[in-house]
Amino acid sequence: MPVVLEHLGKRFGAGAPVLDDVNATIGQGEFVALLGASGCGKSTLLNIMAGLEAPTSGALEVPSDGAAFMFQDAALFPWLTARENIELALKLRGVGKADRRVRAGELLDLVHLGGAGDKRPHELSGGMRQRVSLARSLAQDRQLLLMDEPFAALDA
């Protein structure tokens, strides 16, 4: 299912619009990057697409299962290990305990953190925390993956 934005707008209070008449159709399998100056509304648009904020005008269509969202900050639960942060996303999807552990391990390997699964966020570098956040987003297994400055803390 494509993502469709029609005349989308967002205004906070009585101020100037943050988004005004945004139109786009994003097909399945497409990769789209939003580029613009700081404060121009990129994060606001992603928040609307993720269902975290409502638009003040226009219409939006996203896949019925919603979107996986990776925030600018890692936003990991500090009392959980890297593996447990990923397993939480799997648990919320209804994945059984044994399968959660296996899948979390696969996702940690995918983001090159196979040996860091038992570390808590404060024991990880900023880039490592961001990779755990990416793995947690991928664990949601949604048709739509939204990423807000996902690679800012990562080395090349």
Phi and psi in radians as a Rosetta constraint file:
Dihedral C 1 N 2 CA 2 C 2 CIRCULARHARMONIC -1.293 0.35
Dihedral N 2 CA 2 C 2 N 3 CIRCULARHARMONIC 2.821 0.35
Dihedral C 2 N 3 CA 3 C 3 CIRCULARHARMONIC -1.683 0.35
Dihedral N 3 CA 3 C 3 N 4 CIRCULARHARMONIC 2.267 0.35
Dihedral C 3 N 4 CA 4 C 4 CIRCULARHARMONIC -2.215 0.35
Dihedral N 4 CA 4 C 4 N 5 CIRCULARHARMONIC 2.206 0.35
Dihedral C 4 N 5 CA 5 C 5 CIRCULARHARMONIC -1.995 0.35
Dihedral N 5 CA 5 C 5 N 6 CIRCULARHARMONIC 2.168 0.35
Dihedral C 5 N 6 CA 6 C 6 CIRCULARHARMONIC -2.199 0.35
Dihedral N 6 CA 6 C 6 N 7 CIRCULARHARMONIC 1.981 0.35
Dihedral C 6 N 7 CA 7 C 7 CIRCULARHARMONIC 0.903 0.35
Dihedral N 7 CA 7 C 7 N 8 CIRCULARHARMONIC 0.660 0.35
Dihedral C 7 N 8 CA 8 C 8 CIRCULARHARMONIC -1.225 0.35
Dihedral N 8 CA 8 C 8 N 9 CIRCULARHARMONIC 2.363 0.35
Dihedral C 8 N 9 CA 9 C 9 CIRCULARHARMONIC -2.453 0.35
Dihedral N 9 CA 9 C 9 N 10 CIRCULARHARMONIC 2.669 0.35
Dihedral C 9 N 10 CA 10 C 10 CIRCULARHARMONIC -2.516 0.35
Dihedral N 10 CA 10 C 10 N 11 CIRCULARHARMONIC 2.287 0.35
Dihedral C 10 N 11 CA 11 C 11 CIRCULARHARMONIC -2.333 0.35
Dihedral N 11 CA 11 C 11 N 12 CIRCULARHARMONIC 2.351 0.35
Dihedral C 11 N 12 CA 12 C 12 CIRCULARHARMONIC -1.786 0.35
Dihedral N 12 CA 12 C 12 N 13 CIRCULARHARMONIC 1.958 0.35
Dihedral C 12 N 13 CA 13 C 13 CIRCULARHARMONIC 1.144 0.35
Dihedral N 13 CA 13 C 13 N 14 CIRCULARHARMONIC -2.524 0.35
Dihedral C 13 N 14 CA 14 C 14 CIRCULARHARMONIC -1.643 0.35
Dihedral N 14 CA 14 C 14 N 15 CIRCULARHARMONIC 0.092 0.35
Dihedral C 14 N 15 CA 15 C 15 CIRCULARHARMONIC -1.257 0.35
Dihedral N 15 CA 15 C 15 N 16 CIRCULARHARMONIC -3.090 0.35
Dihedral C 15 N 16 CA 16 C 16 CIRCULARHARMONIC -1.104 0.35
Dihedral N 16 CA 16 C 16 N 17 CIRCULARHARMONIC 2.632 0.35
Dihedral C 16 N 17 CA 17 C 17 CIRCULARHARMONIC -1.135 0.35
Dihedral N 17 CA 17 C 17 N 18 CIRCULARHARMONIC 2.457 0.35
Dihedral C 17 N 18 CA 18 C 18 CIRCULARHARMONIC -1.445 0.35
Dihedral N 18 CA 18 C 18 N 19 CIRCULARHARMONIC -0.705 0.35
Dihedral C 18 N 19 CA 19 C 19 CIRCULARHARMONIC -2.212 0.35
Dihedral N 19 CA 19 C 19 N 20 CIRCULARHARMONIC 2.434 0.35
Dihedral C 19 N 20 CA 20 C 20 CIRCULARHARMONIC -2.497 0.35
Dihedral N 20 CA 20 C 20 N 21 CIRCULARHARMONIC 2.039 0.35
Dihedral C 20 N 21 CA 21 C 21 CIRCULARHARMONIC 0.983 0.35
Dihedral N 21 CA 21 C 21 N 22 CIRCULARHARMONIC 0.904 0.35
Dihedral C 21 N 22 CA 22 C 22 CIRCULARHARMONIC -1.467 0.35
Dihedral N 22 CA 22 C 22 N 23 CIRCULARHARMONIC 2.209 0.35
Dihedral C 22 N 23 CA 23 C 23 CIRCULARHARMONIC -2.261 0.35
Dihedral N 23 CA 23 C 23 N 24 CIRCULARHARMONIC 2.290 0.35
Dihedral C 23 N 24 CA 24 C 24 CIRCULARHARMONIC -2.864 0.35
Dihedral N 24 CA 24 C 24 N 25 CIRCULARHARMONIC 2.624 0.35
Dihedral C 24 N 25 CA 25 C 25 CIRCULARHARMONIC -2.239 0.35
Dihedral N 25 CA 25 C 25 N 26 CIRCULARHARMONIC 2.147 0.35
Dihedral C 25 N 26 CA 26 C 26 CIRCULARHARMONIC -2.023 0.35
Dihedral N 26 CA 26 C 26 N 27 CIRCULARHARMONIC 2.020 0.35
Dihedral C 26 N 27 CA 27 C 27 CIRCULARHARMONIC -1.390 0.35
Dihedral N 27 CA 27 C 27 N 28 CIRCULARHARMONIC 2.823 0.35
Dihedral C 27 N 28 CA 28 C 28 CIRCULARHARMONIC -1.036 0.35
Dihedral N 28 CA 28 C 28 N 29 CIRCULARHARMONIC 2.332 0.35
Dihedral C 28 N 29 CA 29 C 29 CIRCULARHARMONIC 1.506 0.35
Dihedral N 29 CA 29 C 29 N 30 CIRCULARHARMONIC -0.096 0.35
Dihedral C 29 N 30 CA 30 C 30 CIRCULARHARMONIC -1.403 0.35
Dihedral N 30 CA 30 C 30 N 31 CIRCULARHARMONIC 2.599 0.35
Dihedral C 30 N 31 CA 31 C 31 CIRCULARHARMONIC -1.990 0.35
Dihedral N 31 CA 31 C 31 N 32 CIRCULARHARMONIC 2.138 0.35
Dihedral C 31 N 32 CA 32 C 32 CIRCULARHARMONIC -2.200 0.35
Dihedral N 32 CA 32 C 32 N 33 CIRCULARHARMONIC 2.362 0.35
Dihedral C 32 N 33 CA 33 C 33 CIRCULARHARMONIC -2.000 0.35
Dihedral N 33 CA 33 C 33 N 34 CIRCULARHARMONIC 2.326 0.35
Dihedral C 33 N 34 CA 34 C 34 CIRCULARHARMONIC -1.675 0.35
Dihedral N 34 CA 34 C 34 N 35 CIRCULARHARMONIC 2.169 0.35
Dihedral C 34 N 35 CA 35 C 35 CIRCULARHARMONIC -2.097 0.35
Dihedral N 35 CA 35 C 35 N 36 CIRCULARHARMONIC 2.456 0.35
Dihedral C 35 N 36 CA 36 C 36 CIRCULARHARMONIC 3.009 0.35
Dihedral N 36 CA 36 C 36 N 37 CIRCULARHARMONIC 2.934 0.35
Dihedral C 36 N 37 CA 37 C 37 CIRCULARHARMONIC -1.140 0.35
Dihedral N 37 CA 37 C 37 N 38 CIRCULARHARMONIC 2.750 0.35
Dihedral C 37 N 38 CA 38 C 38 CIRCULARHARMONIC -1.012 0.35
Dihedral N 38 CA 38 C 38 N 39 CIRCULARHARMONIC 2.315 0.35
Dihedral C 38 N 39 CA 39 C 39 CIRCULARHARMONIC 1.492 0.35
Dihedral N 39 CA 39 C 39 N 40 CIRCULARHARMONIC 0.141 0.35
Dihedral C 39 N 40 CA 40 C 40 CIRCULARHARMONIC -1.506 0.35
Dihedral N 40 CA 40 C 40 N 41 CIRCULARHARMONIC -0.108 0.35
Dihedral C 40 N 41 CA 41 C 41 CIRCULARHARMONIC 1.981 0.35
Dihedral N 41 CA 41 C 41 N 42 CIRCULARHARMONIC 0.123 0.35
Dihedral C 41 N 42 CA 42 C 42 CIRCULARHARMONIC -1.057 0.35
Dihedral N 42 CA 42 C 42 N 43 CIRCULARHARMONIC -0.873 0.35
Dihedral C 42 N 43 CA 43 C 43 CIRCULARHARMONIC -1.136 0.35
Dihedral N 43 CA 43 C 43 N 44 CIRCULARHARMONIC -0.671 0.35
Dihedral C 43 N 44 CA 44 C 44 CIRCULARHARMONIC -1.061 0.35
Dihedral N 44 CA 44 C 44 N 45 CIRCULARHARMONIC -0.759 0.35
Dihedral C 44 N 45 CA 45 C 45 CIRCULARHARMONIC -1.087 0.35
Dihedral N 45 CA 45 C 45 N 46 CIRCULARHARMONIC -0.764 0.35
Dihedral C 45 N 46 CA 46 C 46 CIRCULARHARMONIC -1.108 0.35
Dihedral N 46 CA 46 C 46 N 47 CIRCULARHARMONIC -0.705 0.35
Dihedral C 46 N 47 CA 47 C 47 CIRCULARHARMONIC -1.073 0.35
Dihedral N 47 CA 47 C 47 N 48 CIRCULARHARMONIC -0.675 0.35
Dihedral C 47 N 48 CA 48 C 48 CIRCULARHARMONIC -1.162 0.35
Dihedral N 48 CA 48 C 48 N 49 CIRCULARHARMONIC -0.789 0.35
Dihedral C 48 N 49 CA 49 C 49 CIRCULARHARMONIC -1.108 0.35
Dihedral N 49 CA 49 C 49 N 50 CIRCULARHARMONIC -0.547 0.35
Dihedral C 49 N 50 CA 50 C 50 CIRCULARHARMONIC -1.426 0.35
Dihedral N 50 CA 50 C 50 N 51 CIRCULARHARMONIC -0.133 0.35
Dihedral C 50 N 51 CA 51 C 51 CIRCULARHARMONIC 1.461 0.35
Dihedral N 51 CA 51 C 51 N 52 CIRCULARHARMONIC 0.230 0.35
Dihedral C 51 N 52 CA 52 C 52 CIRCULARHARMONIC -1.482 0.35
Dihedral N 52 CA 52 C 52 N 53 CIRCULARHARMONIC -0.379 0.35
Dihedral C 52 N 53 CA 53 C 53 CIRCULARHARMONIC -2.394 0.35
Dihedral N 53 CA 53 C 53 N 54 CIRCULARHARMONIC 2.701 0.35
Dihedral C 53 N 54 CA 54 C 54 CIRCULARHARMONIC -1.754 0.35
Dihedral N 54 CA 54 C 54 N 55 CIRCULARHARMONIC 2.477 0.35
Dihedral C 54 N 55 CA 55 C 55 CIRCULARHARMONIC -1.251 0.35
Dihedral N 55 CA 55 C 55 N 56 CIRCULARHARMONIC 2.723 0.35
Dihedral C 55 N 56 CA 56 C 56 CIRCULARHARMONIC -1.594 0.35
Dihedral N 56 CA 56 C 56 N 57 CIRCULARHARMONIC -0.257 0.35
Dihedral C 56 N 57 CA 57 C 57 CIRCULARHARMONIC -2.698 0.35
Dihedral N 57 CA 57 C 57 N 58 CIRCULARHARMONIC 2.816 0.35
Dihedral C 57 N 58 CA 58 C 58 CIRCULARHARMONIC 1.518 0.35
Dihedral N 58 CA 58 C 58 N 59 CIRCULARHARMONIC -3.032 0.35
Dihedral C 58 N 59 CA 59 C 59 CIRCULARHARMONIC -2.311 0.35
Dihedral N 59 CA 59 C 59 N 60 CIRCULARHARMONIC 2.710 0.35
Dihedral C 59 N 60 CA 60 C 60 CIRCULARHARMONIC -2.477 0.35
Dihedral N 60 CA 60 C 60 N 61 CIRCULARHARMONIC 2.330 0.35
Dihedral C 60 N 61 CA 61 C 61 CIRCULARHARMONIC -2.116 0.35
Dihedral N 61 CA 61 C 61 N 62 CIRCULARHARMONIC 2.228 0.35
Dihedral C 61 N 62 CA 62 C 62 CIRCULARHARMONIC -2.308 0.35
Dihedral N 62 CA 62 C 62 N 63 CIRCULARHARMONIC 2.865 0.35
Dihedral C 62 N 63 CA 63 C 63 CIRCULARHARMONIC -0.938 0.35
Dihedral N 63 CA 63 C 63 N 64 CIRCULARHARMONIC 2.588 0.35
Dihedral C 63 N 64 CA 64 C 64 CIRCULARHARMONIC -1.079 0.35
Dihedral N 64 CA 64 C 64 N 65 CIRCULARHARMONIC -0.445 0.35
Dihedral C 64 N 65 CA 65 C 65 CIRCULARHARMONIC -1.493 0.35
Dihedral N 65 CA 65 C 65 N 66 CIRCULARHARMONIC 0.095 0.35
Dihedral C 65 N 66 CA 66 C 66 CIRCULARHARMONIC 1.370 0.35
Dihedral N 66 CA 66 C 66 N 67 CIRCULARHARMONIC -2.766 0.35
Dihedral C 66 N 67 CA 67 C 67 CIRCULARHARMONIC -2.258 0.35
Dihedral N 67 CA 67 C 67 N 68 CIRCULARHARMONIC 2.566 0.35
Dihedral C 67 N 68 CA 68 C 68 CIRCULARHARMONIC -1.450 0.35
Dihedral N 68 CA 68 C 68 N 69 CIRCULARHARMONIC 2.472 0.35
Dihedral C 68 N 69 CA 69 C 69 CIRCULARHARMONIC -2.289 0.35
Dihedral N 69 CA 69 C 69 N 70 CIRCULARHARMONIC 2.252 0.35
Dihedral C 69 N 70 CA 70 C 70 CIRCULARHARMONIC -1.936 0.35
Dihedral N 70 CA 70 C 70 N 71 CIRCULARHARMONIC 2.004 0.35
Dihedral C 70 N 71 CA 71 C 71 CIRCULARHARMONIC -1.303 0.35
Dihedral N 71 CA 71 C 71 N 72 CIRCULARHARMONIC 2.885 0.35
Dihedral C 71 N 72 CA 72 C 72 CIRCULARHARMONIC -1.027 0.35
Dihedral N 72 CA 72 C 72 N 73 CIRCULARHARMONIC -0.783 0.35
Dihedral C 72 N 73 CA 73 C 73 CIRCULARHARMONIC -1.607 0.35
Dihedral N 73 CA 73 C 73 N 74 CIRCULARHARMONIC 2.652 0.35
Dihedral C 73 N 74 CA 74 C 74 CIRCULARHARMONIC -1.032 0.35
Dihedral N 74 CA 74 C 74 N 75 CIRCULARHARMONIC -0.588 0.35
Dihedral C 74 N 75 CA 75 C 75 CIRCULARHARMONIC 0.905 0.35
Dihedral N 75 CA 75 C 75 N 76 CIRCULARHARMONIC 0.771 0.35
Dihedral C 75 N 76 CA 76 C 76 CIRCULARHARMONIC -1.527 0.35
Dihedral N 76 CA 76 C 76 N 77 CIRCULARHARMONIC 2.646 0.35
Dihedral C 76 N 77 CA 77 C 77 CIRCULARHARMONIC -1.339 0.35
Dihedral N 77 CA 77 C 77 N 78 CIRCULARHARMONIC 2.062 0.35
Dihedral C 77 N 78 CA 78 C 78 CIRCULARHARMONIC -1.177 0.35
Dihedral N 78 CA 78 C 78 N 79 CIRCULARHARMONIC -0.378 0.35
Dihedral C 78 N 79 CA 79 C 79 CIRCULARHARMONIC -1.512 0.35
Dihedral N 79 CA 79 C 79 N 80 CIRCULARHARMONIC -0.098 0.35
Dihedral C 79 N 80 CA 80 C 80 CIRCULARHARMONIC -1.830 0.35
Dihedral N 80 CA 80 C 80 N 81 CIRCULARHARMONIC 2.614 0.35
Dihedral C 80 N 81 CA 81 C 81 CIRCULARHARMONIC -1.281 0.35
Dihedral N 81 CA 81 C 81 N 82 CIRCULARHARMONIC 2.993 0.35
Dihedral C 81 N 82 CA 82 C 82 CIRCULARHARMONIC -0.978 0.35
Dihedral N 82 CA 82 C 82 N 83 CIRCULARHARMONIC -0.824 0.35
Dihedral C 82 N 83 CA 83 C 83 CIRCULARHARMONIC -1.069 0.35
Dihedral N 83 CA 83 C 83 N 84 CIRCULARHARMONIC -0.772 0.35
Dihedral C 83 N 84 CA 84 C 84 CIRCULARHARMONIC -1.157 0.35
Dihedral N 84 CA 84 C 84 N 85 CIRCULARHARMONIC -0.598 0.35
Dihedral C 84 N 85 CA 85 C 85 CIRCULARHARMONIC -1.077 0.35
Dihedral N 85 CA 85 C 85 N 86 CIRCULARHARMONIC -0.685 0.35
Dihedral C 85 N 86 CA 86 C 86 CIRCULARHARMONIC -1.281 0.35
Dihedral N 86 CA 86 C 86 N 87 CIRCULARHARMONIC -0.744 0.35
Dihedral C 86 N 87 CA 87 C 87 CIRCULARHARMONIC -1.054 0.35
Dihedral N 87 CA 87 C 87 N 88 CIRCULARHARMONIC -0.546 0.35
Dihedral C 87 N 88 CA 88 C 88 CIRCULARHARMONIC -1.041 0.35
Dihedral N 88 CA 88 C 88 N 89 CIRCULARHARMONIC -0.763 0.35
Dihedral C 88 N 89 CA 89 C 89 CIRCULARHARMONIC -1.078 0.35
Dihedral N 89 CA 89 C 89 N 90 CIRCULARHARMONIC -0.665 0.35
Dihedral C 89 N 90 CA 90 C 90 CIRCULARHARMONIC -1.214 0.35
Dihedral N 90 CA 90 C 90 N 91 CIRCULARHARMONIC -0.708 0.35
Dihedral C 90 N 91 CA 91 C 91 CIRCULARHARMONIC -1.058 0.35
Dihedral N 91 CA 91 C 91 N 92 CIRCULARHARMONIC -0.745 0.35
Dihedral C 91 N 92 CA 92 C 92 CIRCULARHARMONIC -1.125 0.35
Dihedral N 92 CA 92 C 92 N 93 CIRCULARHARMONIC -0.403 0.35
Dihedral C 92 N 93 CA 93 C 93 CIRCULARHARMONIC -1.465 0.35
Dihedral N 93 CA 93 C 93 N 94 CIRCULARHARMONIC -0.133 0.35
Dihedral C 93 N 94 CA 94 C 94 CIRCULARHARMONIC 1.589 0.35
Dihedral N 94 CA 94 C 94 N 95 CIRCULARHARMONIC 0.260 0.35
Dihedral C 94 N 95 CA 95 C 95 CIRCULARHARMONIC -1.320 0.35
Dihedral N 95 CA 95 C 95 N 96 CIRCULARHARMONIC 2.350 0.35
Dihedral C 95 N 96 CA 96 C 96 CIRCULARHARMONIC -1.120 0.35
Dihedral N 96 CA 96 C 96 N 97 CIRCULARHARMONIC 2.764 0.35
Dihedral C 96 N 97 CA 97 C 97 CIRCULARHARMONIC -0.990 0.35
Dihedral N 97 CA 97 C 97 N 98 CIRCULARHARMONIC -0.853 0.35
Dihedral C 97 N 98 CA 98 C 98 CIRCULARHARMONIC -1.107 0.35
Dihedral N 98 CA 98 C 98 N 99 CIRCULARHARMONIC -0.740 0.35
Dihedral C 98 N 99 CA 99 C 99 CIRCULARHARMONIC -1.194 0.35
Dihedral N 99 CA 99 C 99 N 100 CIRCULARHARMONIC -0.581 0.35
Dihedral C 99 N 100 CA 100 C 100 CIRCULARHARMONIC -1.066 0.35
Dihedral N 100 CA 100 C 100 N 101 CIRCULARHARMONIC -0.789 0.35
Dihedral C 100 N 101 CA 101 C 101 CIRCULARHARMONIC -1.110 0.35
Dihedral N 101 CA 101 C 101 N 102 CIRCULARHARMONIC -0.753 0.35
Dihedral C 101 N 102 CA 102 C 102 CIRCULARHARMONIC -1.122 0.35
Dihedral N 102 CA 102 C 102 N 103 CIRCULARHARMONIC -0.845 0.35
Dihedral C 102 N 103 CA 103 C 103 CIRCULARHARMONIC -1.147 0.35
Dihedral N 103 CA 103 C 103 N 104 CIRCULARHARMONIC -0.691 0.35
Dihedral C 103 N 104 CA 104 C 104 CIRCULARHARMONIC -1.074 0.35
Dihedral N 104 CA 104 C 104 N 105 CIRCULARHARMONIC -0.701 0.35
Dihedral C 104 N 105 CA 105 C 105 CIRCULARHARMONIC -1.094 0.35
Dihedral N 105 CA 105 C 105 N 106 CIRCULARHARMONIC -0.709 0.35
Dihedral C 105 N 106 CA 106 C 106 CIRCULARHARMONIC -1.106 0.35
Dihedral N 106 CA 106 C 106 N 107 CIRCULARHARMONIC -0.729 0.35
Dihedral C 106 N 107 CA 107 C 107 CIRCULARHARMONIC -1.218 0.35
Dihedral N 107 CA 107 C 107 N 108 CIRCULARHARMONIC -0.644 0.35
Dihedral C 107 N 108 CA 108 C 108 CIRCULARHARMONIC -1.080 0.35
Dihedral N 108 CA 108 C 108 N 109 CIRCULARHARMONIC -0.735 0.35
Dihedral C 108 N 109 CA 109 C 109 CIRCULARHARMONIC -1.082 0.35
Dihedral N 109 CA 109 C 109 N 110 CIRCULARHARMONIC -0.731 0.35
Dihedral C 109 N 110 CA 110 C 110 CIRCULARHARMONIC -1.013 0.35
Dihedral N 110 CA 110 C 110 N 111 CIRCULARHARMONIC -0.662 0.35
Dihedral C 110 N 111 CA 111 C 111 CIRCULARHARMONIC -1.696 0.35
Dihedral N 111 CA 111 C 111 N 112 CIRCULARHARMONIC 0.312 0.35
Dihedral C 111 N 112 CA 112 C 112 CIRCULARHARMONIC 1.056 0.35
Dihedral N 112 CA 112 C 112 N 113 CIRCULARHARMONIC 0.736 0.35
Dihedral C 112 N 113 CA 113 C 113 CIRCULARHARMONIC -2.250 0.35
Dihedral N 113 CA 113 C 113 N 114 CIRCULARHARMONIC 0.499 0.35
Dihedral C 113 N 114 CA 114 C 114 CIRCULARHARMONIC -0.943 0.35
Dihedral N 114 CA 114 C 114 N 115 CIRCULARHARMONIC -0.577 0.35
Dihedral C 114 N 115 CA 115 C 115 CIRCULARHARMONIC -1.585 0.35
Dihedral N 115 CA 115 C 115 N 116 CIRCULARHARMONIC 0.050 0.35
Dihedral C 115 N 116 CA 116 C 116 CIRCULARHARMONIC -1.936 0.35
Dihedral N 116 CA 116 C 116 N 117 CIRCULARHARMONIC 0.183 0.35
Dihedral C 116 N 117 CA 117 C 117 CIRCULARHARMONIC -1.060 0.35
Dihedral N 117 CA 117 C 117 N 118 CIRCULARHARMONIC -0.498 0.35
Dihedral C 117 N 118 CA 118 C 118 CIRCULARHARMONIC -1.643 0.35
Dihedral N 118 CA 118 C 118 N 119 CIRCULARHARMONIC 0.086 0.35
Dihedral C 118 N 119 CA 119 C 119 CIRCULARHARMONIC -1.547 0.35
Dihedral N 119 CA 119 C 119 N 120 CIRCULARHARMONIC 2.539 0.35
Dihedral C 119 N 120 CA 120 C 120 CIRCULARHARMONIC -1.512 0.35
Dihedral N 120 CA 120 C 120 N 121 CIRCULARHARMONIC 2.772 0.35
Dihedral C 120 N 121 CA 121 C 121 CIRCULARHARMONIC -0.902 0.35
Dihedral N 121 CA 121 C 121 N 122 CIRCULARHARMONIC -0.652 0.35
Dihedral C 121 N 122 CA 122 C 122 CIRCULARHARMONIC -1.192 0.35
Dihedral N 122 CA 122 C 122 N 123 CIRCULARHARMONIC -0.244 0.35
Dihedral C 122 N 123 CA 123 C 123 CIRCULARHARMONIC -1.609 0.35
Dihedral N 123 CA 123 C 123 N 124 CIRCULARHARMONIC -0.028 0.35
Dihedral C 123 N 124 CA 124 C 124 CIRCULARHARMONIC -1.901 0.35
Dihedral N 124 CA 124 C 124 N 125 CIRCULARHARMONIC 2.609 0.35
Dihedral C 124 N 125 CA 125 C 125 CIRCULARHARMONIC -1.222 0.35
Dihedral N 125 CA 125 C 125 N 126 CIRCULARHARMONIC 2.924 0.35
Dihedral C 125 N 126 CA 126 C 126 CIRCULARHARMONIC -1.009 0.35
Dihedral N 126 CA 126 C 126 N 127 CIRCULARHARMONIC -0.743 0.35
Dihedral C 126 N 127 CA 127 C 127 CIRCULARHARMONIC -1.150 0.35
Dihedral N 127 CA 127 C 127 N 128 CIRCULARHARMONIC -0.666 0.35
Dihedral C 127 N 128 CA 128 C 128 CIRCULARHARMONIC -1.162 0.35
Dihedral N 128 CA 128 C 128 N 129 CIRCULARHARMONIC -0.708 0.35
Dihedral C 128 N 129 CA 129 C 129 CIRCULARHARMONIC -1.076 0.35
Dihedral N 129 CA 129 C 129 N 130 CIRCULARHARMONIC -0.684 0.35
Dihedral C 129 N 130 CA 130 C 130 CIRCULARHARMONIC -1.161 0.35
Dihedral N 130 CA 130 C 130 N 131 CIRCULARHARMONIC -0.619 0.35
Dihedral C 130 N 131 CA 131 C 131 CIRCULARHARMONIC -1.221 0.35
Dihedral N 131 CA 131 C 131 N 132 CIRCULARHARMONIC -0.598 0.35
Dihedral C 131 N 132 CA 132 C 132 CIRCULARHARMONIC -1.114 0.35
Dihedral N 132 CA 132 C 132 N 133 CIRCULARHARMONIC -0.730 0.35
Dihedral C 132 N 133 CA 133 C 133 CIRCULARHARMONIC -1.064 0.35
Dihedral N 133 CA 133 C 133 N 134 CIRCULARHARMONIC -0.705 0.35
Dihedral C 133 N 134 CA 134 C 134 CIRCULARHARMONIC -1.093 0.35
Dihedral N 134 CA 134 C 134 N 135 CIRCULARHARMONIC -0.800 0.35
Dihedral C 134 N 135 CA 135 C 135 CIRCULARHARMONIC -1.066 0.35
Dihedral N 135 CA 135 C 135 N 136 CIRCULARHARMONIC -0.705 0.35
Dihedral C 135 N 136 CA 136 C 136 CIRCULARHARMONIC -1.114 0.35
Dihedral N 136 CA 136 C 136 N 137 CIRCULARHARMONIC -0.687 0.35
Dihedral C 136 N 137 CA 137 C 137 CIRCULARHARMONIC -1.134 0.35
Dihedral N 137 CA 137 C 137 N 138 CIRCULARHARMONIC -0.740 0.35
Dihedral C 137 N 138 CA 138 C 138 CIRCULARHARMONIC -1.145 0.35
Dihedral N 138 CA 138 C 138 N 139 CIRCULARHARMONIC -0.529 0.35
Dihedral C 138 N 139 CA 139 C 139 CIRCULARHARMONIC -1.120 0.35
Dihedral N 139 CA 139 C 139 N 140 CIRCULARHARMONIC -0.377 0.35
Dihedral C 139 N 140 CA 140 C 140 CIRCULARHARMONIC -1.235 0.35
Dihedral N 140 CA 140 C 140 N 141 CIRCULARHARMONIC -0.343 0.35
Dihedral C 140 N 141 CA 141 C 141 CIRCULARHARMONIC 0.870 0.35
Dihedral N 141 CA 141 C 141 N 142 CIRCULARHARMONIC 0.958 0.35
Dihedral C 141 N 142 CA 142 C 142 CIRCULARHARMONIC -1.808 0.35
Dihedral N 142 CA 142 C 142 N 143 CIRCULARHARMONIC 2.775 0.35
Dihedral C 142 N 143 CA 143 C 143 CIRCULARHARMONIC -1.173 0.35
Dihedral N 143 CA 143 C 143 N 144 CIRCULARHARMONIC -0.506 0.35
Dihedral C 143 N 144 CA 144 C 144 CIRCULARHARMONIC -2.058 0.35
Dihedral N 144 CA 144 C 144 N 145 CIRCULARHARMONIC 2.180 0.35
Dihedral C 144 N 145 CA 145 C 145 CIRCULARHARMONIC -2.044 0.35
Dihedral N 145 CA 145 C 145 N 146 CIRCULARHARMONIC 2.051 0.35
Dihedral C 145 N 146 CA 146 C 146 CIRCULARHARMONIC -1.860 0.35
Dihedral N 146 CA 146 C 146 N 147 CIRCULARHARMONIC 2.315 0.35
Dihedral C 146 N 147 CA 147 C 147 CIRCULARHARMONIC -2.298 0.35
Dihedral N 147 CA 147 C 147 N 148 CIRCULARHARMONIC 2.106 0.35
Dihedral C 147 N 148 CA 148 C 148 CIRCULARHARMONIC -1.755 0.35
Dihedral N 148 CA 148 C 148 N 149 CIRCULARHARMONIC 1.839 0.35
Dihedral C 148 N 149 CA 149 C 149 CIRCULARHARMONIC 0.817 0.35
Dihedral N 149 CA 149 C 149 N 150 CIRCULARHARMONIC 0.974 0.35
Dihedral C 149 N 150 CA 150 C 150 CIRCULARHARMONIC -1.196 0.35
Dihedral N 150 CA 150 C 150 N 151 CIRCULARHARMONIC -0.394 0.35
Dihedral C 150 N 151 CA 151 C 151 CIRCULARHARMONIC -1.958 0.35
Dihedral N 151 CA 151 C 151 N 152 CIRCULARHARMONIC 0.197 0.35
Dihedral C 151 N 152 CA 152 C 152 CIRCULARHARMONIC -1.051 0.35
Dihedral N 152 CA 152 C 152 N 153 CIRCULARHARMONIC -0.603 0.35
Dihedral C 152 N 153 CA 153 C 153 CIRCULARHARMONIC -1.669 0.35
Dihedral N 153 CA 153 C 153 N 154 CIRCULARHARMONIC 0.097 0.35
Dihedral C 153 N 154 CA 154 C 154 CIRCULARHARMONIC -1.776 0.35
Dihedral N 154 CA 154 C 154 N 155 CIRCULARHARMONIC 2.519 0.35
Dihedral C 154 N 155 CA 155 C 155 CIRCULARHARMONIC -1.344 0.35
Dihedral N 155 CA 155 C 155 N 156 CIRCULARHARMONIC 2.809 0.35
